[in-house]
Every structure is written in structure tokens, then in C-alpha cells.
Amino acid sequence: MSSQEERRRFERLHTSMNVILDHPASGQYTVRATDLSEGGVFIADPSIKSAKIGDRVSLRVKGMLAASPEVFMEVVRQTRDGLGLKFS
């Protein structure tokens, strides 16, 4: 299986939701999550330069009425447009 096929093995849901990304070394960011799938999510924010591939981060959906659960993820891709995160 090619890396492109591997990356696309889960169907994508194009979305735009505000989430709080917590990076242990650089703190919290309010960012926009897009391309949600069973495998992960893309964070569309080119300003997060401190996150490196392999880093563990957590996400919480911002603006929910009830407390949002914290989801733990791993940085698996960096582009000029943002970060690819995998559920861990």
C-alpha cells in the first residue's frame, strides 16, 4: 500500500470547528480542525511551528455546553498549512 493510500484509508469529513490544542512544550492554542476521520484530524494553522512529528498533544472541542473530553493525539504530518494528527 502506498503512503497516499495509507493516508486515505479513512473517509474524511470536511468540517471547521474550533478546538483547543495543548502542546506540552509550548502551551495551548485555539485552532481550527478540518478533515476529521476515524484516524485523525488536520489542524489548519500554520503558526504552530513548535510541534514536531512524534509529539503527543491533546485536543478539546471549544464552545460546547458540557465539558468536552480531552482526546490524545500524535503529530504525524507537518505542512505549510498546519498539522496532521493521529488518534493515539
C-alpha positions in Angstrom: 0.0 0.0 0.0 1.4 3.4 -0.9 1.7 6.2 1.6 -1.1 8.1 -0.2 -3.4 5.1 0.0 -2.5 4.6 3.7 -3.2 8.3 4.4 -6.6 8.0 2.8 -7.8 4.7 4.2 -10.4 6.5 6.3 -13.2 8.6 4.8 -12.8 12.3 5.5 -15.5 14.6 6.9 -14.7 18.2 5.9 -15.5 20.3 8.9 -14.5 23.5 10.5 -14.6 23.5 14.3 -12.6 25.4 16.9 -10.6 23.2 19.2 -8.0 23.8 21.9 -4.7 22.1 21.2 -2.5 21.6 24.2 1.2 21.0 23.4 3.3 20.1 26.4 6.3 22.3 25.4 4.6 25.4 24.0 1.1 25.6 25.7 -2.4 26.0 24.4 -3.7 27.2 21.1 -7.2 27.8 19.8 -7.1 26.4 16.3 -9.4 25.2 13.5 -9.8 21.5 13.0 -10.7 20.2 9.5 -10.8 16.9 7.6 -11.9 14.8 10.5 -11.7 11.0 10.1 -11.7 7.8 12.2 -7.9 8.0 12.1 -7.3 11.6 13.0 -7.7 15.3 12.1 -6.0 18.1 10.3 -5.3 21.3 12.2 -5.4 24.2 9.8 -3.0 26.6 11.5 0.4 27.3 10.0 1.6 29.3 13.1 2.2 26.2 15.3 5.9 25.7 14.5 6.9 24.1 17.8 5.1 20.9 17.2 7.3 18.2 15.7 6.4 14.8 14.2 6.1 12.3 17.0 5.0 14.9 19.6 2.0 14.0 21.7 -0.7 16.6 22.1 -4.3 16.8 23.3 -7.4 18.4 21.8 -10.7 19.6 23.3 -13.6 21.0 21.3 -14.1 24.6 22.2 -17.6 26.1 22.8 -19.5 23.1 23.9 -22.2 23.5 26.6 -20.9 20.5 28.5 -17.3 19.8 29.3 -15.5 18.5 26.3 -13.5 15.3 26.7 -9.7 15.6 26.2 -8.5 13.5 23.2 -4.9 12.5 23.0 -3.2 12.6 19.6 0.2 12.3 17.9 1.7 14.7 15.3 2.2 12.6 12.1 2.5 15.3 9.4 3.5 18.9 9.1 2.7 21.1 6.1 2.9 24.8 5.5 -0.8 24.9 6.2 -0.9 23.0 9.5 -0.6 19.7 11.3 -1.8 16.2 10.7 -2.8 14.5 14.0 -3.5 10.8 14.6 -5.7 9.5 17.4 -3.5 7.6 19.9 
